[in-house]
Amino acid sequence: MTLDRELKPEAEFTRASTVFLPEDMPHSGASDDSPAGLTICNRLVLAEMEQLGVRKKDRPNGSFVLKKGKQKYRINDGAILRYFNPRFIRRICKNKDITSRVLRDFGAHTPENCAFAPDDVARAWAWAQPILPVVLKPVDGRRGEQVFIGIREEAEFMALFADIAGTRGRVLVEQFLEGTEYRFFYLTGEILAVTQRVPANVLGDGITDIAGLVAAKTAERHARADPIHKDLVLDPEALRVLAQQGVTPETILPEGQRAFLRLQSNISTGGDAVDATDAIDPAIKAHITDVCRCIDGLNVAGVDVIVKDGHVSILEVNCKPMVTMHHAPWEGQPRVIAPLIARAMFP
């Protein structure tokens, strides 16, 4: 198996030295939920809003209202950014197959995909065969949960389809595209930050086996008190992905060779956030900006994009995008965007 991730050598990366986050954030191995039920991202944005004089009024059902002057938002699930978008936009973005059709209508390229009912696995496999390998994931999934990438074999397809269908209902079958994956943070007509999202991985040193490299990288994340990047784990999915690369936890990688523990690049599943705001081709940034502007009512979004040989494909549009990956990248320059979000919601 070959992964086209276009990673720079480790020496060319610049460590993120300044992290713009509240001081009481938990380390990477901890939950990112506060006692009040707000994630780190939402606590960060809320702190900036309070600096602007925004008042938070809690309601008995666990929701709360944010208000300043005549502007107010009722937040039902703690996801503050989601409510900066109208309800119809939120509904479109929640269903990945519908999002893809909308994006194609605006001339954007997206991978082929189709949603199938839980009992429609035979038809799903027949649909998938001409475009193998494929990705299987919930239609309304988030944080990389139950996302399986690079599926080629029928038995594996059937088992993973049943796994998703049994807990989430409809299953999205999608063409797998290779390339470099980026998250573009869009806010009211502009791209504020771009992050290259690298799947969970370790870099060989010619001495330590993969299990040892996993332990060392996790220890580094704890030593840096990194509140964003998660512990690496050698779970069944990691073993499956390692096997596709022809290695095991006992393999000693040559110096400079990288092994991946996941194929999906979500930070929540152990991926690395590498700032690419200045490095991304301005033409690509302009294209993503234009597509977002075409979606009438879209105020804030995280746009997941695959780039290969200058060709750009949009994977999905997230209406409650992660902020902290830009504030605290694993590599590169931090991008402080939370104050801009607060001012956009409460001008």
C-alpha positions as CSV (number, residue, x, y, z in Angstrom):
1,M,0.0,0.0,0.0
2,T,1.3,3.5,-0.9
3,L,0.2,6.6,0.9
4,D,0.8,9.8,-1.1
5,R,1.0,12.3,1.8
6,E,3.8,14.6,0.5
7,L,5.3,14.9,3.9
8,K,8.4,17.0,4.4
9,P,11.4,15.5,6.2
10,E,11.1,15.9,10.0
11,A,14.0,18.4,10.0
12,E,12.2,20.8,7.8
13,F,9.2,21.2,10.1
14,T,9.2,24.0,12.6
15,R,7.9,23.1,16.1
16,A,5.0,25.1,17.3
17,S,6.5,27.1,20.2
18,T,3.7,29.3,21.2
19,V,0.2,27.9,22.0
20,F,-2.7,30.3,22.3
21,L,-5.0,28.4,24.6
22,P,-6.5,28.9,28.0
23,E,-4.0,27.7,30.7
24,D,-6.3,25.1,32.2
25,M,-6.6,22.8,29.1
26,P,-6.0,19.1,29.7
27,H,-3.1,17.2,28.0
28,S,-3.6,15.2,24.9
29,G,-4.6,12.0,26.6
30,A,-7.4,13.6,28.5
31,S,-10.9,14.4,27.4
32,D,-11.4,17.7,25.8
33,D,-14.7,18.2,27.7
34,S,-14.8,20.6,30.6
35,P,-17.0,20.0,33.6
36,A,-19.5,22.4,32.0
37,G,-19.7,20.1,28.9
38,L,-17.9,22.5,26.5
39,T,-15.1,21.2,24.3
40,I,-11.7,23.0,24.3
41,C,-12.7,24.7,21.0
42,N,-15.9,26.1,22.4
43,R,-14.3,27.2,25.7
44,L,-11.7,29.1,23.7
45,V,-14.3,30.9,21.5
46,L,-16.5,31.6,24.6
47,A,-13.5,33.2,26.4
48,E,-13.0,35.6,23.5
49,M,-16.7,36.5,23.4
50,E,-16.6,37.3,27.1
51,Q,-13.8,39.7,26.4
52,L,-16.1,41.5,24.1
53,G,-18.8,41.8,26.8
54,V,-21.0,38.9,25.6
55,R,-23.1,37.5,28.3
56,K,-23.8,33.8,28.7
57,K,-27.1,32.8,30.3
58,D,-27.6,29.1,31.2
59,R,-30.9,27.4,30.7
60,P,-32.4,24.5,32.7
61,N,-32.2,22.0,29.8
62,G,-28.4,22.4,29.4
63,S,-28.6,24.9,26.6
64,F,-27.5,28.5,26.9
65,V,-27.9,31.9,25.3
66,L,-25.1,34.2,24.2
67,K,-26.2,37.8,24.0
68,K,-24.7,41.2,23.4
69,G,-27.0,44.1,22.5
70,K,-29.5,42.9,19.9
71,Q,-27.4,40.0,18.8
72,K,-28.0,36.6,20.4
73,Y,-27.6,32.9,19.8
74,R,-29.3,30.0,21.5
75,I,-26.8,27.2,21.8
76,N,-28.4,23.8,22.3
77,D,-25.5,21.4,22.2
78,G,-22.5,23.4,23.2
79,A,-21.3,23.8,19.6
80,I,-21.1,27.6,19.4
81,L,-19.8,27.9,15.8
82,R,-22.6,25.6,14.4
83,Y,-25.2,28.3,15.3
84,F,-23.4,31.0,13.2
85,N,-24.8,29.1,10.2
86,P,-28.6,29.0,9.4
87,R,-30.4,25.8,10.1
88,F,-30.7,24.7,6.4
89,I,-27.0,25.0,6.0
90,R,-26.4,22.9,9.1
91,R,-28.8,20.2,7.7
92,I,-27.0,20.1,4.4
93,C,-23.5,19.9,5.9
94,K,-24.7,17.1,8.3
95,N,-25.4,14.8,5.4
96,K,-22.2,14.3,3.4
97,D,-23.9,12.9,0.3
98,I,-26.1,16.0,0.0
99,T,-23.1,18.3,0.6
100,S,-21.3,16.6,-2.3
101,R,-24.2,17.2,-4.7
102,V,-24.4,20.9,-3.6
103,L,-20.7,21.3,-4.2
104,R,-20.8,19.7,-7.6
105,D,-23.6,22.1,-8.6
106,F,-21.2,24.9,-7.9
107,G,-18.5,23.3,-10.1
108,A,-16.4,21.9,-7.4
109,H,-14.9,18.4,-7.7
110,T,-15.8,15.8,-5.0
111,P,-15.2,12.1,-4.8
112,E,-18.0,9.9,-6.1
113,N,-20.2,8.7,-3.2
114,C,-23.6,7.2,-2.5
115,A,-25.5,6.6,0.7
116,F,-27.1,3.2,1.4
117,A,-29.6,1.9,3.9
118,P,-28.4,-0.5,6.6
119,D,-29.8,-3.6,4.9
120,D,-28.6,-2.6,1.4
121,V,-25.0,-4.0,1.6
122,A,-25.2,-6.1,-1.5
123,R,-26.2,-3.1,-3.7
124,A,-23.6,-1.0,-1.9
125,W,-20.8,-3.5,-2.8
126,A,-22.0,-3.7,-6.4
127,W,-21.9,0.1,-6.6
128,A,-18.4,0.2,-5.1
129,Q,-16.7,-2.4,-7.3
130,P,-15.9,-0.1,-10.3
131,I,-14.2,2.5,-8.1
132,L,-12.3,0.4,-5.6
133,P,-10.7,1.2,-3.2
134,V,-13.4,3.0,-1.3
135,V,-14.1,4.7,2.0
136,L,-16.9,3.6,4.3
137,K,-18.3,6.0,6.9
138,P,-21.5,7.2,8.5
139,V,-23.5,9.6,6.5
140,D,-23.6,12.0,9.4
141,G,-20.3,11.1,11.1
142,R,-17.8,13.3,12.9
143,R,-14.3,13.2,14.3
144,G,-13.3,10.3,12.1
145,E,-15.4,7.9,14.1
146,Q,-16.1,4.6,12.2
147,V,-14.3,5.9,9.1
148,F,-12.6,3.0,7.2
149,I,-10.3,3.9,4.3
150,G,-8.8,1.9,1.4
151,I,-11.3,-1.0,1.4
152,R,-10.8,-3.4,-1.5
153,E,-11.9,-6.8,-0.5
154,E,-15.6,-7.9,-0.4
155,A,-15.4,-9.7,3.0
156,E,-13.8,-6.6,4.7
157,F,-16.4,-4.4,3.0
158,M,-19.3,-6.4,4.3
159,A,-17.9,-6.6,7.8
160,L,-17.2,-2.8,8.1
161,F,-20.5,-1.9,6.4
162,A,-22.3,-3.9,9.0
163,D,-20.3,-2.3,11.8
164,I,-21.3,1.2,10.7
165,A,-24.9,0.3,9.9
166,G,-25.4,-1.4,13.3
167,T,-24.7,1.7,15.2
168,R,-25.2,4.7,12.9
169,G,-27.8,3.7,10.3
170,R,-27.1,4.8,6.7
171,V,-23.6,4.2,5.3
172,L,-21.8,6.4,2.9
173,V,-19.6,4.6,0.3
174,E,-17.1,7.0,-1.2
175,Q,-14.3,6.8,-3.8
176,F,-10.9,6.9,-2.1
177,L,-8.7,9.7,-3.3
178,E,-4.9,9.9,-2.7
179,G,-3.1,13.1,-2.1
180,T,-2.3,15.7,0.6
181,E,-5.3,16.5,2.9
182,Y,-5.9,20.0,4.2
183,R,-8.4,21.7,6.5
184,F,-9.3,25.2,5.4
185,F,-11.0,27.4,8.0
186,Y,-13.5,29.7,6.3
187,L,-15.1,32.7,8.1
188,T,-17.5,35.2,6.4
189,G,-15.9,35.3,3.0
190,E,-12.2,34.6,3.9
191,I,-9.9,31.7,4.6
192,L,-8.2,32.4,7.9
193,A,-6.0,29.4,8.3
194,V,-5.0,26.2,6.5
195,T,-3.7,23.0,8.2
196,Q,-2.3,20.0,6.6
197,R,-3.8,17.0,8.5
198,V,-1.4,14.1,8.7
199,P,-2.8,10.7,9.8
200,A,-1.5,9.2,13.0
201,N,2.1,8.2,12.3
202,V,5.6,7.5,13.6
203,L,8.9,8.1,12.0
204,G,11.6,5.4,12.0
205,D,15.0,5.9,13.6
206,G,16.6,2.6,12.5
207,I,16.7,1.4,16.2
208,T,13.3,1.4,17.8
209,D,10.4,-0.8,16.8
210,I,7.0,0.7,15.9
211,A,5.6,0.0,19.4
212,G,8.4,1.9,20.9
213,L,8.0,4.8,18.5
214,V,4.3,5.0,19.4
215,A,5.1,5.1,23.1
216,A,7.8,7.8,22.6
217,K,5.6,10.0,20.5
218,T,2.8,9.8,23.0
219,A,5.2,10.6,25.8
220,E,6.4,13.7,23.8
221,R,2.8,14.9,23.6
222,H,2.4,14.6,27.3
223,A,5.7,16.3,27.9
224,R,4.6,19.2,25.8
225,A,1.3,19.3,27.6
226,D,-0.4,19.3,24.2
227,P,-4.1,19.7,24.7
228,I,-5.0,18.9,21.1
229,H,-3.1,16.0,19.8
230,K,-4.2,12.6,21.1
231,D,-2.3,9.6,22.4
232,L,-1.3,7.1,19.7
233,V,-2.7,3.6,20.2
234,L,-2.0,0.2,18.7
235,D,-5.7,-0.8,18.5
236,P,-7.2,-3.2,15.9
237,E,-7.6,-0.4,13.4
238,A,-3.9,0.5,13.8
239,L,-2.9,-3.1,13.3
240,R,-5.1,-3.3,10.2
241,V,-3.5,-0.2,8.7
242,L,0.1,-1.4,9.6
243,A,-0.6,-4.7,8.0
244,Q,-1.6,-3.0,4.8
245,Q,1.9,-1.4,4.8
246,G,3.5,-4.8,5.4
247,V,4.7,-4.0,9.0
248,T,3.8,-4.9,12.5
249,P,4.3,-3.3,15.9
250,E,7.6,-5.2,16.2
251,T,9.0,-3.9,12.9
252,I,12.0,-1.6,13.2
253,L,11.6,1.1,10.5
254,P,14.7,2.4,8.6
255,E,15.6,5.9,9.7
256,G,13.4,8.4,8.0
257,Q,10.7,5.9,7.0
258,R,7.2,6.7,8.2
259,A,4.5,4.3,9.2
260,F,0.8,5.2,9.6
261,L,-1.5,4.0,12.3
262,R,-4.6,5.4,10.6
263,L,-5.6,6.3,7.0
264,Q,-8.0,9.0,8.0
265,S,-6.3,12.2,9.0
266,N,-8.5,13.4,11.9
267,I,-6.7,15.0,14.8
268,S,-9.2,13.2,17.1
269,T,-7.8,9.9,16.0
270,G,-4.2,10.8,16.6
271,G,-3.3,12.8,13.5
272,D,-0.9,15.7,13.4
273,A,-1.9,19.3,12.5
274,V,0.8,21.0,10.5
275,D,0.2,24.7,9.6
276,A,0.2,25.3,5.9
277,T,-1.5,28.8,5.7
278,D,1.5,30.4,4.0
279,A,2.6,27.3,2.1
280,I,-0.7,26.5,0.2
281,D,-1.0,27.6,-3.4
282,P,-2.9,31.0,-3.4
283,A,-4.9,29.7,-6.4
284,I,-6.2,26.8,-4.3
285,K,-7.1,29.1,-1.4
286,A,-9.0,31.4,-3.8
287,H,-10.9,28.4,-5.3
288,I,-12.0,27.1,-1.8
289,T,-13.0,30.7,-0.9
290,D,-15.1,31.0,-4.1
291,V,-16.9,27.7,-3.5
292,C,-17.7,28.7,0.1
293,R,-19.0,32.1,-1.0
294,C,-21.3,30.3,-3.4
295,I,-23.1,28.5,-0.6
296,D,-25.6,31.2,0.4
297,G,-25.8,31.5,4.2
298,L,-22.5,29.7,5.0
299,N,-20.8,31.9,7.6
300,V,-18.2,29.5,9.1
301,A,-16.9,26.1,8.0
302,G,-14.0,23.8,8.0
303,V,-13.5,22.5,4.5
304,D,-11.6,19.2,4.0
305,V,-9.7,19.2,0.8
306,I,-7.5,16.7,-1.0
307,V,-4.8,18.1,-3.4
308,K,-2.8,15.9,-5.8
309,D,-0.7,17.3,-8.7
310,G,-2.6,20.6,-8.5
311,H,-6.0,18.9,-8.7
312,V,-8.4,19.9,-5.9
313,S,-11.2,17.8,-4.5
314,I,-13.5,18.8,-1.6
315,L,-14.3,15.9,0.8
316,E,-16.7,17.7,3.1
317,V,-17.8,20.9,4.7
318,N,-18.0,20.9,8.5
319,C,-20.3,23.5,10.1
320,K,-18.7,23.3,13.6
321,P,-15.0,23.2,12.7
322,M,-12.2,22.6,15.1
323,V,-10.5,25.9,16.1
324,T,-7.7,24.6,18.3
325,M,-5.8,22.7,15.6
326,H,-5.0,26.2,14.1
327,H,-4.1,27.7,17.5
328,A,-1.9,24.7,18.6
329,P,-0.5,22.9,15.5
330,W,1.9,20.0,16.1
331,E,4.3,21.7,13.6
332,G,4.4,25.2,12.3
333,Q,3.1,28.6,13.1
334,P,0.0,29.0,15.4
335,R,-2.9,30.9,13.9
336,V,-5.0,32.8,16.4
337,I,-8.5,32.8,14.9
338,A,-10.8,32.6,18.0
339,P,-10.9,36.5,18.4
340,L,-11.9,36.8,14.8
341,I,-14.7,34.3,15.2
342,A,-16.0,36.1,18.3
343,R,-16.0,39.5,16.5
344,A,-17.7,38.0,13.5
345,M,-20.6,36.6,15.6
346,F,-20.8,39.7,17.7
347,P,-19.7,42.7,15.5
